[in-house]
Structure formats: C-alpha cells, structure tokens
Amino acid sequence: NAGVTQTPKFQVLKTGQSMTLQCAQDMNHEYMSWYRQDPGMGLRLIHYSVGAGITDQGEVPNGYNVSRSTTEDFPLRLLSAAPSQTSVYFCASSYSARAHEQYFGPGTRLTVT
Amino acid sequence: AQSVTQLDSQVPVFEEAPVELRCNYSSSVSVYLFWYVQYPNQGLQLLLKYLSGSTLVKGINGFEAEFNKSQTSFHLRKPSVHISDTAEYFCAVSMNRDDKIIFGKGTRLHILP
C-alpha cells in the first residue's frame, strides 16, 4: 500500500493564481481531511469529508474548496492564491474521525508570492 | 466547541532525563485523545491514543500518557529521553458527536547533550 500520497511536494504561485493540491489514499478510508501547518499555529483543519459526496468546513475554510467524488481522492483547490496561504499542507485519512488513527501524507510546501 | 491547549511551545531537556509535555482540552462531552509526533521534514505519525478504559496509555518509543478527566488533561511522559526523540509533538482531540479532529499548536522537544 502507498498509504496517503500528495502531489506536488513543492509549489510556488503568484498572487491570484489558482491550483489544486492532490491527495489520494489506497486504504479504503471513509474519512479524509486537509490541514495547514504554520509556525506557532500547529495544524488547523481546513476541510474534511466523511465519505464520497460529503464534505464540510473545518476551522479555516476561506479561500479553499474541496470535493470528494471517489473514496480514494480528496483534492484541495485554492481559488485565488494569497500570500496568507503560504503554508505546508497535509492531507490525512482514517476509518473515521472519532476514534481512529489518522494517516498523514508527506505534505505540500506552498509559497505564494 | 472543543479546543486543545499545549502549554509549552518548546521544552529543552537533557538526554536520559525524564520529560512531560502538557496538554489540556476543553469539551463538555466524551472525547478521544491522541498524541502525534512529527520528526523534521516529515508528516505526523501516531504515538498513542486514549479511547476509553485505563487512564494510563502506553505508546511507541517508550512514551505514555495519562488521561485525567477532572483536570481535562492528557499529559505525555517519557522516563528517559534520547536524542532521537527530537521532534514536535501534537496533542489532538475528537468528540463522539462530531467529525472534526482538532490539534494543539505543538510542543518542540529539544534534547540537550
């Protein structure tokens, strides 16, 4: 099993550009989530999904969209990048949110200039 | 809403000395509690979790944590640290009635020779 994969590993965007961060898992997990990690802020939940076709907002959803058309994939879209979105983004998956270990991807380091 | 507070952003400790990393949470309902570790330039991996039952939970790499409901705490301890324990440690909480997992801001553990 590959576990949770994320692409790209690094990305530089200009302000106003859009892009999609890809996340895929091969463990048949129902729950998937996106976090951003900033120095001194820990991990903050952006969006999450409890299954295909179901998504919901986390703590910091503004400026991001998600969709979950399949169990395996959970892409994160930046609609119009801003310097405040410079961060490291982690995707995670688990059997459920409530009592199960989350498996994290290796992260995507995004810089917006 | 639930929240997680990690009281120390950085903890320096000499090699082979004991360490305690503190975590407090706020929630009026039953919770599930987790500690994750992030080694430099890597994603997060689970150290241990508390779901129910015994309040003392043992994890990987010699770490353990104690759930204290009256003090709403879940402190992480290790009796003797090694240089390889240098990492950032995150406390996380989820509730039985919610699908969000909320992380604390993290504690950087510095091992001094």
Interface residues (C-beta under 8 A of the other chain):
Chain A: V4 Y31 S33 Y35 G40 M41 G42 L43 R44 L45 Y48 V50 D56 G58 E59 F90 A92 S96 A97 R98 A99 E101 Q102 F104 G105 P106 G107
Chain B: Q6 S9 Y32 F34 Y36 Q42 G43 L44 Q45 L46 K49 L51 F90 S94 M95 N96 D98 D99 K100 I101 I102 F103 G104 K105 G106
